Amino acid sequence: MNCLLIGAAALSLSGDGFSLSWTHSVERIEWREEWALTEDGLELVQAAVKGSGAGMEPGPDARLEQGWWVWQPDIPAQPQIVLAASGLTPSAWRLCDGDECRDLGTKAQEPVILKPCPES
């Protein structure tokens, strides 16, 4: 079973990955990322942005697919993902696992930390 810690809460995932999406606070452009849980940590498999703007530039190898700029970022696996939670952005962070989604950081609070569950 694959498991992701969201703060202190454990979430059982239906597979070995999840998606994150949000709307940029200034540009009002949607951004999506596909993440995989691997032995090395959290691996960013794919990113997509619905347009471009300040701080929202597609990656250098991006291709246009159904109105989205899509690419495979070249960054190493991360031990955790830290999501700011100001409560002032146009959308929360949306974490989806299959057909089930949940909003994170909907109100001002400490950052939300995502990381793989420790081995049991």
N, C-alpha and C positions, 0 to 999 in steps of 0.2 A: 504494500500500500504506500502511495506517495503522500507526503504530508508537508504542509507549509505552515510555519508559525507567522501569525499576524499579531504582532505585539506578544502577549502572553497566551493567546488563544491558538490552538492547533486546528487546522483545516485539512480534512482528508480530501485529496484530489482524486478525480476519476481517472486521470492519466498521469503522465510525467511532465505536464506543463500547464500553463495558464496564460491568460492575456491580461494586459493592463491598458486602459484607455483613459483619456482626459481631454479637456478643452483648454487650450492655452489661455492664460489670464489676460493677455493684452491683444493677441492676434485673433482670438476666438476661433481658432482652427483646431480640429480634432487630431489627436495623435494616438497611435496604437502600437503596442509592442507585444510580441509573442516570446514567452520565457519558458525555458526547460529546466527541470531539476536534474542535475547531473552529479556524478561523484565529485566533481571539482567545485560545485556550488550552483549558482543561478546563472544560466547562460542565455544571453539575449540572442534569439534565433532570427528574428525579423522585426523591422520597424516600418511603420507606414504613417504618412502625414497627408492630410486632405488639403493640400495647397502649400504655400510657403509664406514666410514672413520673418520678422526679427526673431532670432532664436529658434526658428522652425524650419531650417534648411534641410532638404532631403540629403541623404548620404551621396557620396560621389558616384556610386554605381546604381543609383535609383532608376527604376523604370516605372512608367505610368501604367497603372492597372485599374480600370474602372473608376477613374477619377482620384485614385490614391497614388502617391509616390511611395514605392515599396523598395526596400533594400535589406541586405544582411550586414549589420554593423560588425566591425572587426574589433571587438573588445574581449578581454579575457573573462572567464566566469567570475562572478561576484559572490562574496560570502553572504551579502545581504543587500537589500534595496531599501533605501530610506526615502519615504514619501513625505514631503512637507504637507502640513495640514493647517492652513491659515484660516479656512472658513470664508475667505474673501474671493475665491476664484469662481468662475461661472459653472464649474462642475466639480464633483468629487472625483477621486480616483475610482475607476470601475474595474474590479477584478472579476474575471469570468473563468469558470472551469466547466467546460462543456456548455450546457444550457443554463447553468446556474450562475448568477452574477450577484455581486454585493458591492455597495458603495463604501469607500473608506475615506476618512478625512473630511467628512461633511461639515464639521464645525471646527472652530479654532481649538487646537490641542497640540500636544507634543507630536513630533513626527511619528508616522506609522512605519514600523520596521518589519520587513518581510524577510524571512530566511528559512532554509530547509529545517525540518525537525531533526533533532539529534537522533542518531541510530538508537533503536530500542533493543 
